[in-house]
């Protein structure tokens, strides 16, 4: 299938770097301001703005003068080329235009569903629904020393009982990735560690060291540094996340409601081989 011309090809961008910026008009432009005319067809600032907004993010970061020249060149070239076309548009182009119009029009309906502001009551309700009934959950901060054999673990536990520094011994003896950090595993909740390790850690009082415990990774000596009750985050710290969820829910509700009311007949899809959507030759 023929591909449409894309905005700002690399070679076009490179060429524009050597061009001077267009002279600035003293009048304040608006979307209807004509920038160029090709065969009687106007190219306006509005066309330029829409073209820029559709560019990939990396292109939008280019300097304004480079984008201005590059977009204008592309619009001029596309307009001139389109005026050379004679006859009826191919089916593939007509269908693509229909799809594009359908997509853009649907987007306007979605945007309308997002127009109303999210008020504090909605945010508070969403916060209560997500965090209000969350049961208190304990979190644990632990360190460990991991070795291959029970004998090594017993020897390490003996050294710790005799006053050896846990972090120093972890840096010296531990084979786990946390060894260079003194064996620290940071904070974790229940279910984050393998059962044998978790059972050993949560049964300790802060500051205590476990007897050797075996897991699939080897033998551990575990020290519980701290434990705490995990609290729900403050509303202000999750406000943006909640507002996004509310807006997403609005969009989905709009889609569901509109689709449910529409007069839809999918009977034409019955018995169709799904692989038909790959048959580009049907468009010719």
C-alpha positions, 0 to 999 in steps of 0.5 A: 500500500502506498504510504502517505507523505510524512512531515519533516523528513530528516533530509528536509530538516537538515536542509532547513538548518541553512535557511534564514527565518521568515521575516516577521509580520508586524501584525498579530497573526491568527489561525486564519492568517495565510502563510502561503498560497499554492495554485489558489489554495491557502496554507494558514497558520492553523494548518501549521499549528495542526501539523506541528501538534501531530509531530512525534515529541522529538521533532517538537523539541526542535527550534521554532525556526527549523520547525516553521520552515520544515512544516511550511515546505512540507505543506507546500510540497503536499499541496502542489503534489495533490494538485497534480492528481487527476481522476478519482482517489484510490479506494485505499485513500478514500477509506483512510480519509473516512477512518481519519475523519471518524477518529478525529470526530470521535475524539471531539466527543471524548474531549467533550466528556472531559471538559467538566472539571474534577471537583474536590468531592469526586476526588475525595470519594475516589480517595476513600474508595481506594484508600479509606478501607485499606487494612493496616499493613506492616512493612519490614526493613531487614538485612541479610547475609547469604551464604551457600552452606549451613555451616557458613551461616552458623559460623556467621551467626556465632560471630554476630552473637559475639559482637561482630558488626552485621553490615561489615560481615555482610560486605565481607561474607554475603554472596547476595547482591545486597552484600556490598550495601551491608546486606540491606534489603530496604522496606518490604511488605508481606508477600514480597519475599520467599515464605521461609525468609519472610517468616524468619524476618517478621518473627523478629523484634527490631535489632534481633538476628535470626538463626540460619534459615534456608531458602531456594537461594541458599542460607540466610542470617536475617536481621530485622532493622525496623518495622512500621505500619504502612499508612495510606498516602496523603490525598494531595500526594495522589490527587493527580493520579485520582483525577486521571482515574476519574477522567479515564472513567468518564471517557469509558462511561461515555464510550459505553453509553454512546455505544449502547444507544447506537443502532449497531448491526455486526451480522456482516462479520459472521463467517468472515475469515479474520485474516482478510484484514491482511489482504491489501490487494482487495483495495486495488 
